Amino acid sequence: MKELFHGGQNMRDKNRIPVFTKALGRVWMQCYPDLRFGQLMMNFLNYVALEHKRDPFFPEEAEMLKYLKEYAKKSPYYKEK
């Protein structure tokens, strides 16, 4: 168990975190700038649960990024690049 918390071989890749948080920040800034962090997260996690029938506790970051991109498109501020 100690390895999980101290860089052991069973630990997930830490580099996934900045990838996800950068995407979250982009969606927040561009698509939902009027929301507070708690509002954004509650709305997004409810979207995952209700639209995809997924408990947001379980998806890995790659799957959550897919849902985050879908959620961004629901914003009235969304602009296709």
Residue frames as qw, qx, qy, qz and C-alpha x, y, z in Angstrom:
[[0.000, 0.886, 0.464, 0.000, 0.00, 0.00, 0.00],
 [0.364, -0.706, 0.083, 0.601, 2.90, 2.34, 0.72],
 [0.414, 0.007, 0.561, 0.717, 3.90, 2.28, -2.97],
 [0.156, 0.725, 0.613, 0.272, 0.59, 3.85, -4.02],
 [0.173, -0.964, -0.187, 0.079, 1.38, 7.03, -2.14],
 [0.394, -0.752, 0.349, 0.398, 5.11, 7.30, -2.68],
 [0.340, 0.696, -0.471, -0.422, 5.65, 6.90, -6.43],
 [0.557, -0.150, 0.816, 0.040, 5.49, 3.11, -6.59],
 [0.039, -0.074, 0.787, 0.612, 4.90, 1.28, -9.84],
 [0.045, 0.524, 0.850, 0.027, 1.14, 1.00, -9.17],
 [0.016, 0.617, 0.257, -0.744, 0.63, 4.75, -9.09],
 [0.509, 0.755, 0.403, 0.092, -1.24, 6.45, -11.92],
 [0.529, 0.286, 0.132, 0.788, 0.74, 8.76, -14.17],
 [0.184, -0.643, -0.336, 0.663, 0.87, 12.15, -12.45],
 [0.121, -0.150, 0.389, 0.901, 1.20, 13.88, -15.83],
 [0.046, -0.522, -0.778, -0.347, -2.50, 13.26, -16.46],
 [0.203, -0.693, -0.505, 0.473, -3.39, 15.91, -13.86],
 [0.060, -0.506, 0.109, 0.854, -2.13, 19.06, -15.63],
 [0.015, -0.119, -0.748, -0.652, -3.63, 17.82, -18.90],
 [0.173, -0.604, -0.775, -0.070, -7.05, 17.54, -17.28],
 [0.210, -0.703, -0.357, 0.578, -6.87, 20.72, -15.21],
 [0.107, -0.271, 0.348, 0.891, -5.73, 22.75, -18.25],
 [0.119, -0.313, -0.765, -0.550, -8.74, 21.49, -20.24],
 [0.246, -0.673, -0.666, 0.208, -11.06, 22.18, -17.30],
 [0.211, -0.560, -0.096, 0.795, -9.68, 25.71, -16.99],
 [0.031, -0.043, 0.547, 0.836, -10.16, 26.33, -20.71],
 [0.194, -0.497, -0.783, -0.319, -13.78, 25.14, -20.65],
 [0.280, -0.678, -0.506, 0.454, -14.49, 27.18, -17.51],
 [0.176, -0.444, 0.099, 0.873, -12.96, 30.38, -18.95],
 [0.060, 0.055, -0.594, -0.801, -14.46, 30.08, -22.43],
 [0.331, -0.314, -0.772, -0.442, -17.81, 28.41, -21.86],
 [0.523, -0.660, -0.538, -0.040, -18.93, 28.95, -18.27],
 [0.357, 0.316, -0.318, 0.819, -17.17, 32.09, -17.00],
 [0.399, -0.528, 0.010, -0.749, -20.18, 33.18, -14.93],
 [0.865, -0.358, -0.326, -0.128, -20.17, 30.04, -12.80],
 [0.369, -0.718, 0.550, -0.214, -18.35, 29.61, -9.52],
 [0.178, 0.388, -0.903, -0.051, -16.15, 26.52, -9.26],
 [0.327, 0.069, 0.860, -0.384, -18.68, 24.57, -7.17],
 [0.631, 0.491, 0.209, -0.563, -21.47, 25.36, -9.62],
 [0.475, 0.569, -0.578, -0.342, -19.36, 24.26, -12.58],
 [0.058, 0.271, -0.957, 0.088, -18.35, 21.01, -10.95],
 [0.451, 0.209, 0.723, -0.480, -21.83, 20.12, -9.69],
 [0.639, 0.554, 0.009, -0.534, -23.37, 20.86, -13.08],
 [0.404, 0.535, -0.705, -0.233, -20.67, 18.94, -14.96],
 [0.070, -0.170, 0.962, -0.202, -20.76, 15.92, -12.66],
 [0.559, 0.334, 0.546, -0.526, -24.55, 15.82, -12.82],
 [0.588, 0.576, -0.316, -0.472, -24.26, 15.93, -16.62],
 [0.217, 0.380, -0.897, -0.055, -21.96, 12.88, -16.51],
 [0.266, 0.048, 0.880, -0.392, -24.30, 11.02, -14.17],
 [0.551, 0.460, 0.431, -0.547, -27.55, 11.83, -15.94],
 [0.568, 0.640, -0.269, -0.442, -26.58, 11.98, -19.62],
 [0.443, 0.475, -0.757, -0.069, -24.08, 9.13, -19.60],
 [0.897, -0.337, -0.129, -0.255, -25.49, 7.05, -16.73],
 [0.701, 0.237, -0.473, 0.478, -22.00, 7.02, -15.18],
 [0.580, -0.771, -0.157, 0.210, -21.08, 7.54, -11.57],
 [0.324, 0.888, -0.230, 0.231, -18.48, 10.37, -11.87],
 [0.596, -0.671, 0.440, -0.021, -16.39, 8.66, -9.19],
 [0.860, -0.068, 0.482, 0.152, -15.20, 5.93, -11.57],
 [0.708, 0.680, 0.076, 0.178, -14.18, 7.29, -15.02],
 [0.663, -0.216, 0.111, 0.709, -10.49, 7.88, -15.67],
 [0.045, -0.644, 0.025, 0.764, -9.41, 11.34, -16.78],
 [0.069, -0.085, 0.697, 0.709, -9.40, 10.44, -20.50],
 [0.054, -0.527, -0.825, -0.195, -13.09, 9.54, -20.32],
 [0.133, -0.763, -0.410, 0.482, -13.88, 12.64, -18.26],
 [0.129, -0.402, 0.316, 0.850, -12.11, 14.80, -20.87],
 [0.001, -0.256, -0.795, -0.550, -14.45, 13.39, -23.50],
 [0.160, -0.712, -0.679, 0.077, -17.46, 14.28, -21.34],
 [0.225, -0.636, -0.122, 0.728, -16.01, 17.72, -20.58],
 [0.086, -0.122, 0.523, 0.839, -15.72, 18.50, -24.30],
 [0.119, -0.490, -0.792, -0.344, -19.34, 17.42, -24.80],
 [0.251, -0.725, -0.516, 0.380, -20.43, 19.54, -21.84],
 [0.212, -0.396, 0.130, 0.884, -18.61, 22.59, -23.23],
 [0.011, 0.180, 0.665, 0.725, -20.69, 22.37, -26.42],
 [0.188, -0.661, -0.726, -0.024, -23.85, 22.85, -24.36],
 [0.254, -0.545, -0.227, 0.766, -22.75, 26.34, -23.33],
 [0.364, 0.879, 0.304, -0.047, -24.23, 29.40, -25.05],
 [0.096, -0.891, 0.344, 0.280, -20.65, 30.76, -25.14],
 [0.745, -0.110, 0.583, 0.304, -19.24, 27.74, -26.99],
 [0.433, 0.774, -0.255, -0.385, -17.44, 28.57, -30.22],
 [0.947, 0.163, 0.205, 0.185, -16.18, 25.90, -32.62],
 [0.310, -0.706, 0.399, 0.496, -12.48, 26.37, -33.36]]
